Amino acid sequence: MKKIISLLLLLVLMTTLLAGCKSNADKKEADTSASAGTARTLDDIKKSGKIVIGVFSDKKPFGYVDEKGEYQGYDVYFGNRIAKDLGVDVEYVSVEAASRVEYLVTAKVDIILANFTVTPDRAEKVDFALPYMKVALGVVSPDSALITSADQLKGKTLIVNKGTTAETYFTEKYPDVKLLKFDQYSEAYSALLDGRGDAFSTDNTEVLAWAIENKGYTVGIESLGNLDTIAPAVQKGNTELLNWLNEELKTLGKENFFHKDYDETLAPVYGDAANPDNLVVEGGEVK
C-alpha cells in the first residue's frame, strides 16, 4: 500500500512539473509573438485603403503638428505623396526617436519617415530604402557660452535625445561629456532654454532651423561626425514595400520632387542660411 501511494504521489508530481513546463513554454511563445508583428504587404495596404506612416510630431520643420492639429513638415510632404501614388489615404502616427525601430518590428506602422538616419546597427533590425536627404550632427548652444568645438564639452552637460545618432556618437567618442537624455525633442529644447544643459546635439539640419527661430542661440558646430543619409524604413523582410519605395524615390527624382519639398517646408525656415543641394538627395543618389 505504501508503495502504491508513493507511486501515485510521484505521478502527481511529474504531471505538475510537466504542466508547469508547458505553461512556461506557452508564456514564452506568447511573449515572443507579442514582441513582433507581421508587416502588411503592398497588396494589404492597397486593399485597406490606408497606409500608416510613423513621423515626428515635435521636430519642426521635418515632422510636427500645427496649430490646427494637422501633421506638417518635410517628411509629411513626402508621406502625402507616397499615399497619393499608392491611391490610398494616410494615417500618421507620432513616434519618438528611440521607438522608431520598435514601431516597425511590432508592425504598428508600415513605414517610418521620422528623419531616420541610416546606420549599420539599425540596418540589422529594419530595411532602409534609398536616401532622400544628407545629414551630419550639429551642436547648438547659447551665444553667451557658445560651443564651437566638441572638446569644449568635456566636463559639461550635453542634451541629446534617446535613440539618436548624437547619443551614440558622444557616448563612443566623448565619454567625458555628461549626457542629459530625453525622449521627446520638445523636452530637449526646453531643457536647453532652461539652462539644464550647456548645449544640445542632433541633426545639423534640425538645430540650424531651431536656432534661426530662437534668438540668442547659435549652431557653433555645424558638422560633426560622418556625413550620413536619411531614408524611409520598413520592417525587415518586407521586400515588396521596400522595392516599391525604391522605385518611387527614383521616379520622384526625375521631377526634382525633394527640391520642391524643400521649397515648401524648409526654405521658409532656413532662408539663405542653407543650400538645398547640401541637404537634398534626388532619385536616391547621393552626390
Residue, then its C-alpha position, 0 to 999 in steps of 0.5 A: m500500500k505504501k508503495i502504491i501511494s508513493l507511486l501515485l504521489l510521484l505521478v502527481l508530481m511529474t504531471t505538475l512539473l510537466a504542466g508547469c513546463k508547458s505553461n512556461a513554454d506557452k508564456k514564452e511563445a506568447d511573449t515572443s509573438a507579442s514582441a513582433g508583428t507581421a508587416r502588411t504587404l503592398d497588396d494589404i495596404k492597397k486593399s485597406g485603403k490606408i497606409v500608416i506612416g510613423v513621423f515626428s510630431d515635435k521636430k519642426p520643420f521635418g515632422y510636427v503638428d500645427e496649430k490646427g492639429e494637422y501633421q506638417g513638415y518635410d517628411v509629411y510632404f513626402g508621406n502625402r505623396i507616397a499615399k497619393d501614388l499608392g491611391v490610398d489615404v494616410e494615417y500618421v502616427s507620432v513616434e519618438a526617436a528611440s521607438r522608431v525601430e520598435y514601431l516597425v518590428t511590432a508592425k504598428v506602422d508600415i513605414i517610418l519617415a521620422n528623419f531616420t538616419v541610416t546606420p549599420d546597427r539599425a540596418e540589422k533590425v529594419d530595411f532602409a530604402l534609398p536616401y532622400m536627404k544628407v545629414a551630419l550632427g550639429v551642436v547648438s548652444p547659447d551665444s553667451a557660452l557658445i560651443t564651437s568645438a566638441d572638446q569644449l564639452k568635456g566636463k559639461t552637460l550635453i542634451v541629446n535625445k534617446g535613440t539618436t545618432a548624437e547619443t551614440y556618437f558622444t557616448e563612443k567618442y566623448p565619454d567625458v561629456k555628461l549626457l542629459k537624455f530625453d525622449q521627446y525633442s520638445e523636452a530637449y529644447s526646453a531643457l536647453l532654454d532652461g539652462r539644464g544643459d550647456a548645449f544640445s546635439t542632433d541633426n545639423t539640419e534640425v538645430l540650424a532651423w531651431a536656432i534661426e527661430n530662437k534668438g540668442y542661440t547659435v549652431g557653433i558646430e555645424s558638422l560633426g561626425n560622418l556625413d550620413t543619409i536619411a531614408p524611409a524604413v520598413q520592417k525587415g523582410n518586407t521586400e515588396l514595400l521596400n522595392w516599391l519605395n525604391e522605385e518611387l524615390k527614383t521616379l520622384g527624382k526625375e521631377n526634382f520632387f525633394h527640391k520642391d519639398y524643400d521649397e515648401t517646408l524648409a526654405p521658409v525656415y532656413g532662408d539663405a542660411a542653407n543650400p538645398d543641394n547640401l541637404v537634398v538627395e534626388g532619385g536616391e543618389v547621393k552626390 
